[in-house]
Amino acid sequence: MDPLALADGTVLGVLAAGLLLGLVEGVLPGPLMMVVISETMKHDWKAGAKVTSSVLITDGPIILVCAFAWNALSDYEEFLALAAAILLLWLAFKAWNAKVPEITDLPQADHSLRNGILTNLVNPNPYRFWGLIGAPFLVAGWYISPLAPILFLFGFFSIFIICKITIAKMVDRSRDILQSRGYLIVMRSCAAGLLLFAVGFILRFT
């Protein structure tokens, strides 16, 4: 299976895939975004940035386990590709129909970094993402060049963190910023990108 079909099978293509997926995960509503906004509103955007940085602590072990598991289950790669395609289609649907977070309903929280770590550990999204989407890019990228997985992770986390911190800064300035039309345009653009990746995985299955 070559999950890099839409990443053109090159090191730069792998980096581009990491950037795109990082953008999608960075702006897609979820438990981590809720905590980012919550901490930002309670303190300031720097608290939201601390929550965002928690992924650098929690995601490492998840990524390693998922990458090794994907490589070990290569005999079932067609079925894993189908599962990845289904997850991507679901994320695309979720992104296309995304609604702005209900800021007024956010819980109050203490200790931003701790809350971010705890949220990531119990949040199923990182396990689903790295298990079915991120891992195949890392494994396939390794066969292109040992540099490719590093660039994928660099691209992913760079854009992911930039997106989350940008959202925290916007919320810190105005509670109405997420109500803007621009946010929904970004979400629908991400949905289109996810759809392309889903098609790529489906083609690998067929």
C-alpha positions as CSV (number, residue, x, y, z in Angstrom):
1,M,0.0,0.0,0.0
2,D,1.2,3.5,-0.8
3,P,-0.7,6.0,1.3
4,L,1.5,8.7,-0.3
5,A,-0.2,8.6,-3.6
6,L,-1.5,12.1,-3.1
7,A,1.7,13.3,-1.6
8,D,3.6,12.4,-4.9
9,G,5.9,9.9,-3.2
10,T,8.7,12.4,-2.5
11,V,10.2,13.9,0.7
12,L,8.6,17.3,-0.1
13,G,5.3,15.5,-0.8
14,V,5.4,13.9,2.7
15,L,6.1,17.4,4.2
16,A,3.2,18.8,2.3
17,A,0.9,16.1,3.6
18,G,2.1,16.8,7.2
19,L,1.4,20.5,6.7
20,L,-2.1,19.8,5.4
21,L,-3.1,17.3,8.0
22,G,-1.6,19.6,10.7
23,L,-3.8,22.4,9.5
24,V,-6.9,20.2,9.6
25,E,-6.2,18.9,13.1
26,G,-5.2,22.4,14.2
27,V,-8.6,24.0,13.4
28,L,-11.0,21.0,13.8
29,P,-13.2,21.4,16.9
30,G,-12.6,18.8,19.6
31,P,-11.8,18.4,23.3
32,L,-8.3,19.9,23.0
33,M,-9.7,23.0,21.3
34,M,-12.3,23.4,24.0
35,V,-9.6,23.4,26.7
36,V,-7.4,25.8,24.7
37,I,-10.3,28.3,24.5
38,S,-11.3,27.7,28.1
39,E,-7.9,28.4,29.4
40,T,-7.5,31.4,27.1
41,M,-10.7,33.0,28.4
42,K,-9.8,32.3,32.0
43,H,-6.3,33.6,31.7
44,D,-4.8,34.7,28.4
45,W,-3.6,33.3,25.1
46,K,-0.4,32.1,26.7
47,A,-2.4,29.7,28.8
48,G,-4.0,28.4,25.6
49,A,-0.5,28.0,24.2
50,K,0.5,25.9,27.2
51,V,-2.5,23.6,26.5
52,T,-1.4,23.3,22.9
53,S,2.2,22.4,23.8
54,S,0.9,19.3,25.7
55,V,0.8,17.4,22.4
56,L,4.6,17.4,22.3
57,I,4.5,15.5,25.6
58,T,1.6,13.1,25.0
59,D,1.8,12.2,21.3
60,G,5.3,10.8,21.2
61,P,4.5,7.4,22.7
62,I,1.3,7.2,20.7
63,I,3.1,7.9,17.4
64,L,5.7,5.3,18.1
65,V,3.3,2.6,19.1
66,C,1.0,3.3,16.1
67,A,3.8,3.3,13.6
68,F,5.2,0.0,14.8
69,A,1.7,-1.5,14.9
70,W,0.9,-0.4,11.3
71,N,4.2,-1.8,10.1
72,A,3.6,-5.1,11.9
73,L,0.1,-5.4,10.5
74,S,1.2,-5.0,6.9
75,D,-0.7,-8.2,6.0
76,Y,-3.9,-6.4,6.7
77,E,-3.0,-3.2,5.0
78,E,-5.9,-3.1,2.6
79,F,-8.4,-3.3,5.5
80,L,-6.4,-0.7,7.4
81,A,-6.5,1.5,4.4
82,L,-10.3,1.1,4.2
83,A,-10.6,2.0,7.9
84,A,-8.4,5.1,7.3
85,A,-10.5,6.1,4.4
86,I,-13.6,5.8,6.5
87,L,-12.1,7.9,9.3
88,L,-11.0,10.6,6.7
89,L,-14.5,10.7,5.2
90,W,-15.9,11.1,8.7
91,L,-13.5,13.9,9.5
92,A,-14.3,15.6,6.2
93,F,-18.0,15.4,7.0
94,K,-17.3,16.8,10.5
95,A,-15.2,19.6,9.1
96,W,-17.7,20.5,6.4
97,N,-20.5,20.7,8.9
98,A,-18.5,22.2,11.7
99,K,-20.2,24.7,14.0
100,V,-18.4,27.3,16.0
101,P,-17.6,26.2,19.6
102,E,-20.0,27.3,22.2
103,I,-17.7,29.4,24.2
104,T,-20.2,30.4,26.9
105,D,-20.6,26.7,27.8
106,L,-16.9,25.9,28.3
107,P,-15.9,24.5,31.7
108,Q,-13.6,26.5,34.0
109,A,-10.2,24.9,34.4
110,D,-6.9,25.2,36.3
111,H,-3.3,24.5,35.4
112,S,-3.2,24.8,31.6
113,L,-0.4,22.4,30.8
114,R,-1.8,19.7,33.1
115,N,-5.2,20.1,31.7
116,G,-3.9,19.8,28.2
117,I,-2.0,16.6,29.0
118,L,-4.9,15.0,30.7
119,T,-7.2,15.9,27.9
120,N,-4.9,14.4,25.3
121,L,-4.5,11.2,27.3
122,V,-8.3,10.5,27.5
123,N,-9.1,12.1,24.1
124,P,-9.6,9.3,21.5
125,N,-8.8,11.6,18.6
126,P,-5.0,11.3,18.7
127,Y,-5.2,7.5,18.9
128,R,-7.5,7.4,15.9
129,F,-5.5,9.9,13.9
130,W,-2.1,8.4,14.5
131,G,-3.3,4.8,14.3
132,L,-5.1,5.1,11.0
133,I,-3.9,8.2,9.2
134,G,-0.5,9.4,10.6
135,A,1.2,6.0,10.9
136,P,0.9,5.0,7.2
137,F,2.5,8.2,6.1
138,L,5.3,7.7,8.6
139,V,5.9,4.1,7.6
140,A,5.7,4.8,3.8
141,G,7.8,7.9,4.2
142,W,10.5,5.9,5.9
143,Y,10.9,3.8,2.7
144,I,11.4,7.0,0.7
145,S,14.0,8.5,3.1
146,P,14.6,8.4,6.9
147,L,14.2,12.2,6.6
148,A,10.6,11.9,5.4
149,P,9.0,10.9,8.7
150,I,10.9,13.7,10.5
151,L,9.7,16.3,8.0
152,F,6.1,14.9,8.2
153,L,6.1,15.3,12.0
154,F,7.8,18.7,11.8
155,G,5.2,19.9,9.3
156,F,2.3,18.5,11.2
157,F,3.2,19.8,14.6
158,S,4.4,23.2,13.4
159,I,1.1,24.0,11.7
160,F,-1.0,22.3,14.4
161,I,0.6,24.4,17.1
162,I,0.5,27.6,15.0
163,C,-3.2,27.1,14.4
164,K,-4.1,26.4,18.0
165,I,-2.0,29.4,19.2
166,T,-3.6,31.6,16.5
167,I,-7.0,30.6,17.7
168,A,-6.1,31.3,21.3
169,K,-4.8,34.8,20.3
170,M,-8.0,35.6,18.4
171,V,-10.2,34.4,21.3
172,D,-8.1,36.5,23.7
173,R,-8.8,39.6,21.6
174,S,-12.5,38.9,20.8
175,R,-15.0,36.2,21.8
176,D,-16.8,36.7,18.5
177,I,-13.9,35.9,16.3
178,L,-14.9,32.2,15.9
179,Q,-18.3,33.3,14.7
180,S,-16.8,34.8,11.6
181,R,-17.4,33.5,8.1
182,G,-13.7,33.0,7.6
183,Y,-13.6,30.2,10.2
184,L,-16.2,28.3,8.4
185,I,-14.4,28.8,5.1
186,V,-11.2,27.3,6.6
187,M,-13.1,24.3,7.9
188,R,-14.7,23.6,4.5
189,S,-11.4,23.9,2.8
190,C,-10.0,21.4,5.2
191,A,-12.9,19.1,4.5
192,A,-12.0,19.2,0.8
193,G,-8.4,18.3,1.6
194,L,-9.5,15.4,3.8
195,L,-11.7,14.1,1.0
196,L,-8.8,14.0,-1.3
197,F,-6.8,11.9,1.2
198,A,-9.7,9.6,1.7
199,V,-9.9,9.0,-2.1
200,G,-6.3,8.1,-2.0
201,F,-6.7,5.5,0.6
202,I,-9.8,4.1,-1.1
203,L,-7.8,3.7,-4.3
204,R,-5.1,1.8,-2.4
205,F,-7.9,-0.6,-1.2
206,T,-9.2,-1.2,-4.7
